[in-house]
Amino acid sequence: MFDVLLLNADYSPVRVLDWQRAVCMLLDDKVMRVADYNGRHIRSASLTLPWPAVITLRRYSKHRGRLRFNRTNLLARDAYTCQYCGYAPRNAKGQPIRTNLTMDHVVPRALSSGGQVTLPWNGKKVPVSSWENLTTACRSCNQRKAARLPEQARMTLRALPRRPSNYEGVRLMFTRRDVPEEWKDFLPVAA
Ligand SMILES: [Zn+2]
C-alpha cells in the first residue's frame, strides 16, 4: 500500500520500495522527493512528512535498475509463452498460468564445462543458468527437447534468449502491478 517509486539521478525508474525504506533513504539524505501522495502523511512520534510517491537518488548509480534474474522475470521477458511452440497458457481472466511453463536450458547442462556453455548462435560463453541460455518452454516442448540443442531436436526458437535492456526491465517491472497516478509521468510506457 502506497509504495514508493525510486528513480535514478537521471530520472530513470530503478525499482519500487516500501515506504519504510523510502523514509530511511530520505532521512539519510540519499534521495530527494519528486512527487508525494496528495493529502497523505506519514506520522510517527517524532515526525510528520508528506507521503512520498516518487523519490530520486542524488547520485547516479549505474548498478541500479537492473532487472533481477529469476524465474518470474524470465517468464515475463518471454511474455509467458513457450518459445518453441508458442503455447501461452492463460486462465479464464486472461492471466498467465505459470505452472504450465518451465525453464529450458537452450544449451543443455550436459554440454557445459566449468558451469558455462558456449552459445551456438554467437559463440559467447555464458553461465548455464543465465538470461542468455534460459528460455520459457511448455512441459511438452521441454520433454521433447530433453538434453539436446534445439537444432538436434529439430526445434526452432522464436526468439534468442537475451538479457532485457534497462528499458525493457522497467516495462516488465510495471506490467505486473497497479501503477499509481503519481508515478505515471516517470514511467517510459503508459501502464
Ligand atoms: Zn511448447
Residues whose N, C-alpha, C, O or C-beta is under 5 A from the ligand:
A	BS01	ZN	C82 Y84 C85 G86 Y87 C138 C141
